[in-house]
C-alpha cells in the first residue's frame, strides 16, 4: 500500500510517504510557513520514491485538533490530491500521532498529550499502547480552560507527558506531577507516526471521500468558551 501522510496542525509542517515497508519523510518546524512548505515537501517525497500522486492508494491526514489555519491548509491539500488521484482520505488524530511517537521511540505504555489551544486553553488526549503496538485513545480528546481548572484529573495510571502544551504552561506540568511518570521531548506531530494507524484504519474501511473530511476543531468558534472540566 502506498500512503501519503500530511500534518500541519502545529508549528511543524510534516509529510511522510510509505511504500511497502519503506518510509521517506520531510519535517520542518517553521511558524507560518506551511503554505510555502507543504506542496514542495510532498513533491520531494514522491520524487524520492519515484511516484506520482496518481500512484497513491490513499492520503492519511493529521486531522487535529490544533491550529485552525494549519488544519485547513493540510485538509485542502489532501482533498485536492485525493480528488485528482481518485483516492480516499484517512483522518487520524494529530495528538494520537504524538502519542504514537512516544510509544514507539521511548517505550511508553501510557501518554498524556497536551497541546496549546491558545486563549488560556489546552487540548488534552490520553492514550495507551494497544496489543498491536498502536496508540489507542483511552478518553475523548477535550478542550480545557486553564482559568477554570489547574489539575487535569488524569484518574488512574502513570502517564508520560508529551506535547507543546506542557512546555507552554509549566504550571500545568507542576500541578499534575503526581499523574506523570516522565516528560517526553516530543512536542509536535510527525506525519511518520500517522502512517501505522492510518494503514490500519484504511484496512478497516475507515477512509472517507475527500469532500467528507471534517477537521477536529474541538473549539467550534474562536469566541466560544469551553466547558469546565466535568460539565
N, C-alpha and C positions, 0 to 999 in steps of 0.2 A: 504494500500500500504506500502511495506517495502522498504525504500530507504536508501542507504548509501551515505553520502556526504563527500568529501575529499577536502582539500585545503592546498597546500604547496607553494603558490606563494609568500609568505613573510617570515619574521622571524618566524612566527607561523606555527607549524605543527598541523593541526586541522582535527578531524574526528567526525562525528555525524551519528547516526542511528535512523531513525524514523520508528516505528511500530504502525500503527494507530495514536493515539494521544500521544503516549509515545515517548520520545526522550532521548537517552543516548549519551554522548559525551566525548571526550578527547581533550584537547587543551594545547599545550606546546609551549612556546616561547624560543627556543634554536637555536642559529645560527649554521648552517652547521650540524645539527643533523637529518634532515628529513629522510634521507635514513635509519638511525638506528631506528627512532621512528615510522614511518608511519605504517608498517605492524603489529608490535605488538599492536599498538593502535587500528587498525581495528579488530584484533583478540580479543582484550579485549571487545570492544563494542558488537561484535557478540556474544561472550560468555555470557556477561551480559544479553543479550536479549534471550539467548537460541536458537540462529540461526546459520546456516552455510551460507557460501556465496551463495550456490545453492538456498537458500530460498529467496534471494533478488529479487525485481521486477525491480530494476534499480540502477544506480550509478549517483549521482549528482556531477559533477566535477567543482571545482573552477578553472576557465579557464583563470585566469589572467585578465589584464596584471600584470606583476610582475617579479620576479626573473626568468631568463631563466632556470637555473638549477632546481629551485624549481618547476616550472610548469612541466618540463619534468618528474620529479620524480612522482608527482601525476598522470600525464597523463599515464605513463607507468604502474603504479599500477592499475589504473582504467581500462585500457584496458585489462590487464591480468585477473582481476576479472570478467569483463564483458564477455570476451571470454569464460572463464571457466564456468561461470554460464549461458551462453546463453542469456544474457540480454543486454540492450542498455544503452547508456550514455547520460545524460542531461547536456550540458555545460552551466554554469552560470557565469557571470562576478564576479570576486573576489572583485572588487571595489563596485559592487552593494550589495554584502554581508555586507560590512562595512556600507553602507547607510541604509540597512535594519535593522541592529542592532541599529543604532542611531534613526531611525524612531520608532522602537518598544520599545526601552528602555528609550528614552528621549523625545518622543513625538514630534520630529522634523517633520516639513512638507516639508522642502527642505534641501538637504545635498550636499555640495561640497566636494568630496573625492579627496585628493591629496596624491599620493604615490611617494616615491623616486624612480626614474629610474636610478640613478647614472649618471655619466658623465655630471653633471650640468643640468640634465633634470628631469622632473616630469611627471607622468601620472595624468590627471585631468578628473574627471567624475562628472556630475551634475545629481541629482536625486530628485524626489518628491514622496510623498506618493500618491498612486492611490486610486480610490474609493473603491477598495477591500482591502486597507490597505497595499498592497505590494509596495515595492520600484520600481519605474519606471525611466528609463533613460530619461532625457529631452534634452540631447545633446549627440553627439557621444563622446565616450572616446577618448582622444587625448594625444599625447606626446608633451610636451612643452619644449623648450630650454630656460633655465634661463639666458643665456648670451644674448638672443635676446629680451626677454620680462621680465617685472617685475610685471605688473598688468595683471591678467588673464582675465579681461573683462568678468565678470560673467553676464553682462547685467542686467536684471531686477530681483528683488527678494532679499530676505534676507536669506542667507544660513547658516546652521550650518556647520562649518569646521570639517572634520574628516579625519583620515589617517595620516600615519607617515610623509608624505611629508611636512606638515605644521610644524611639530616639527623639522625636519631635516633642513629646510630652514626658520628660524624665520623671516627673512627679507621679505619673500613672504607673510607671515601672516600679518605683519605690513602694507605692501603695499596694501593689499586687505581688510583691516578692514572695509571699508565702505560698502562692499558687505556682511559682515558676521554678523549674529545676535549673534552667540555664538561659542564656540570652544569645541568640544567633546573630551573626553579622549580615544575614540575608535581609535586604530591605525592600527590594522591588521585584516584581515578577519577571521571570525569564521565559521566553517562548519555548525553550527546550523542554521545560518541565510542564508544559501544556500537552505535549505530544502523547505520552503514555495514556493519560486519562482520555484525551481526545480520540485516540485509536480504539480504546475500549468502548467509549460511548458510540462511536461510529459503527462498530461491530454490533452493538445492541439496538441500532436503529434510531439513535437519538439525534441524528443530523436533521437540520431544518432547511427549508428553501430560503434563499438569500433574503427575500422580502419579508420573511417572518422573524428575522433576528431582532430581539429587543434587548438593548443593553441593560445590565443590572444596576440601575442608578441608586436604588435603595432610598435616597432622598428624592422625592418626587419633584420638588421645585427647590430652587436655591433659597427661597424665602420661608419655606415651610419648616417649622421646628420639629425636632424628633421627639418621640415619646420618652418619658423617663423609663429607666430600667424596671422591668417587672409589670409595666402597664399594658 
